[in-house]
Amino acid sequence: MIYKTDAVVLRKNKISEADVILTLFSRKLGKIRAVSKGGRKPKSKLSPASHIFVFGEFIVVRGRNLDRISSVDIHESFYKIREDLRKLAYASYFAELCDTVILEGVTNNRLFDTFLKTLSLVTETVEDFELIKLGFQLKLLDYCGLRPELNKCVSCGGLQFKSIRFSTHQGGLICDNCSGIHRFDSVTINGTMLKVMRYILKTDIITISKIKINPAIIVKLNNILDNYIRFHLERKNFKSLEFLNTIKKI
């Protein structure tokens, strides 16, 4: 059986001197793992498509254990990302997040489209990468069913918020009545931070990238979401996030 789908390369793994396995985020079939025969050979027809972030129309042959890529019509290579260490660090984290949450045979077109837009933003942007990261993380959580509760207390459903607290473990806001119970697994956030998160969840990533937000707010929200993602995706850490944090210190 042969099938055709638009897809983005999330990861590649060497399996021989000539061949690699590509992990694809496809529009039609969710996650796909397929062999790129000759993908490591410069003169191979599949070599240009056997790189992380490449977006194209993939023709794939169904296999017993692993599928095999037959040909690729490249729409966008996003090569500028691979030429810039900061861009590479951010985009690699976004790709690893997608690789973690998408499933084989399960489509997630909202995340697919947002990921492509985010790669375009990273390609074109020279600053505000942290704002893009904040927007992408919240969008990804929303599209994979882990959206934080930002309208009522996640513990009791209450609406009393004289002091706004956010619990990573509980998955959202904690009201005044429940703050004592969750004082050790929640942090205080202000009204502006709450408004920013609500705005991001209802706004396209391209528009998000153009707004002006206090950098201190972006840093604090990113730290909260880093912890939220690690907890709810049951990951102690992401290698790409460790790499990103190292790059930011340089």
C-alpha positions in Angstrom: 0.0 0.0 0.0 1.2 3.5 -0.9 0.0 6.7 0.8 0.7 10.4 0.4 0.5 13.1 3.0 1.9 16.5 3.9 4.3 16.1 6.8 7.1 17.8 8.8 10.3 15.9 9.9 10.5 16.0 13.7 13.5 13.7 14.3 15.9 11.5 12.4 17.9 8.5 13.7 20.8 6.9 11.9 20.4 3.2 11.3 23.3 2.6 8.8 25.9 4.6 7.0 23.4 5.3 4.3 19.9 5.2 5.9 18.0 7.0 8.5 14.6 6.6 10.2 12.5 9.8 10.0 9.8 10.6 12.6 7.2 12.6 10.7 4.3 14.8 11.9 1.8 14.2 9.2 -1.4 16.0 8.4 -3.4 12.9 7.6 -2.0 10.2 9.9 -0.4 11.8 12.9 3.0 10.4 13.8 4.7 8.3 11.1 8.1 6.5 11.4 9.6 5.7 8.1 12.9 4.7 6.6 14.7 7.1 4.3 16.9 4.8 2.1 20.0 6.7 1.2 18.9 9.7 3.3 22.5 10.2 4.6 24.1 10.1 1.1 24.5 13.6 -0.4 23.7 12.5 -3.9 20.5 10.5 -2.9 17.2 11.9 -4.1 15.9 11.6 -0.5 18.9 13.4 1.1 17.4 17.0 0.9 14.2 15.8 2.7 16.0 13.8 5.4 16.6 16.7 7.7 14.7 17.9 10.8 12.0 20.6 10.1 11.7 19.8 6.4 8.1 20.2 5.3 6.8 18.5 2.2 4.5 16.0 0.5 5.8 12.6 1.4 4.9 9.4 -0.6 5.3 6.5 1.7 5.2 2.7 1.1 3.5 0.8 4.0 5.8 -1.9 5.4 5.4 -4.8 7.8 7.5 -3.2 10.6 8.5 0.2 9.3 7.2 2.2 6.4 9.5 3.4 3.7 9.7 6.8 2.1 9.5 6.6 -1.7 9.7 10.3 -2.6 9.2 13.8 -1.3 8.1 17.0 -2.8 9.6 19.7 -0.5 7.4 22.7 0.2 9.8 24.4 2.7 13.1 23.2 4.1 13.4 25.8 6.9 17.1 25.6 6.4 17.7 29.0 8.1 16.7 27.4 11.4 19.5 24.8 11.1 22.1 27.6 10.4 21.4 29.5 13.6 22.1 28.0 17.0 19.3 29.9 18.8 16.7 29.2 16.2 17.7 25.6 16.2 17.4 25.3 20.0 13.9 26.8 20.1 12.6 24.9 17.0 14.1 21.6 18.3 12.2 22.0 21.6 8.9 22.6 19.7 9.6 19.5 17.6 10.3 17.4 20.6 7.1 18.6 22.3 5.1 17.6 19.1 6.9 14.2 19.0 5.9 13.6 22.6 2.2 14.4 22.3 1.2 13.2 18.8 0.1 9.6 18.2 0.3 7.2 15.3 -2.9 7.2 13.3 -4.4 10.2 15.2 -4.6 13.5 13.4 -4.1 16.8 15.1 -4.5 19.4 12.4 -4.7 22.4 14.7 -1.3 21.5 16.2 0.1 20.7 12.8 -0.8 24.1 11.4 0.4 25.9 14.5 3.7 24.0 14.4 4.2 25.1 10.7 3.4 28.7 11.6 5.8 28.6 14.5 8.6 27.3 12.4 8.0 30.2 10.0 8.1 32.6 12.9 11.3 31.2 14.2 12.8 31.4 10.7 11.9 35.1 10.3 12.4 36.3 13.9 15.5 37.7 15.4 14.1 38.3 18.9 11.0 37.5 21.0 11.7 33.8 20.8 10.5 33.5 24.4 7.1 35.0 23.5 6.8 32.5 20.6 7.7 29.7 23.1 5.1 30.8 25.5 2.5 30.9 22.8 3.4 27.5 21.3 3.5 25.8 24.7 0.0 27.0 25.6 -1.4 26.1 22.2 0.1 22.6 22.3 -1.4 22.0 25.7 -4.8 23.1 24.5 -4.6 20.9 21.3 -3.6 17.8 23.1 -6.2 18.0 25.8 -4.1 19.4 28.6 -5.4 23.0 28.6 -5.0 24.6 32.1 -8.2 25.7 33.8 -8.1 29.5 33.7 -11.7 30.5 34.5 -12.6 28.8 37.8 -10.9 26.9 40.6 -9.7 23.6 39.3 -10.2 22.1 42.8 -13.7 23.2 43.8 -15.1 25.2 40.9 -15.1 28.4 43.0 -14.8 31.9 41.5 -13.3 33.8 44.5 -9.8 35.1 43.4 -8.6 38.0 45.6 -5.2 36.3 45.4 -4.7 34.4 42.2 -2.8 31.1 42.5 -1.9 28.6 39.8 -1.3 24.9 40.6 0.8 22.9 38.2 -0.2 19.6 39.8 -3.9 20.4 39.9 -3.9 21.9 36.4 -5.1 25.4 36.8 -6.3 28.2 39.0 -6.8 27.8 42.8 -9.4 30.0 44.5 -9.1 31.7 47.9 -10.9 29.0 49.7 -8.6 26.2 48.4 -5.3 28.2 48.5 -4.5 26.8 52.0 -4.9 23.2 50.8 -2.7 23.8 47.8 -0.2 26.3 49.1 2.7 24.0 48.6 1.9 23.0 45.0 0.8 26.4 43.6 2.3 29.8 42.9 0.9 33.3 42.9 0.3 34.9 39.6 -1.1 38.4 38.9 -4.1 39.5 36.9 -2.0 40.5 33.9 -0.4 37.1 33.7 -3.9 35.5 33.7 -5.1 37.8 31.0 -2.0 37.0 28.8 -2.7 33.2 29.1 -6.4 33.6 28.3 -5.5 35.8 25.3 -3.0 33.4 23.9 -5.4 30.5 24.1 -7.9 32.2 21.9 -5.5 33.9 19.5 -3.5 32.7 16.4 0.2 32.2 17.0 1.1 34.7 14.3 -0.9 37.5 16.1 0.6 36.4 19.4 4.1 37.0 18.1 3.3 40.6 17.4 2.0 41.7 20.8 4.1 43.5 23.3 4.3 42.0 26.8 6.6 42.8 29.7 9.6 40.4 29.4 9.4 39.6 33.1 5.9 38.3 32.7 7.0 36.1 29.7 9.9 34.7 31.7 7.7 33.8 34.7 4.9 32.3 32.6 7.4 30.2 30.6 8.9 28.9 33.9 5.4 27.9 35.1 4.6 26.2 31.8 7.9 24.4 31.6 7.0 22.8 34.9 3.4 22.2 33.9 4.5 20.4 30.7 7.0 18.2 32.5 4.5 17.2 35.1 1.5 16.5 32.8 3.5 14.8 30.1 5.3 12.8 32.8 8.8 13.9 31.6 11.6 14.8 34.0 13.0 16.9 31.3 13.4 17.4 27.6 16.9 17.2 26.1 16.1 20.0 23.7 14.9 22.2 26.6 18.2 21.6 28.4 20.0 22.5 25.2 17.9 25.7 24.9 18.5 26.7 28.5 22.3 26.3 27.9 22.2 28.4 24.8 20.3 31.2 26.6 23.1 31.4 29.1 25.8 32.1 26.4 
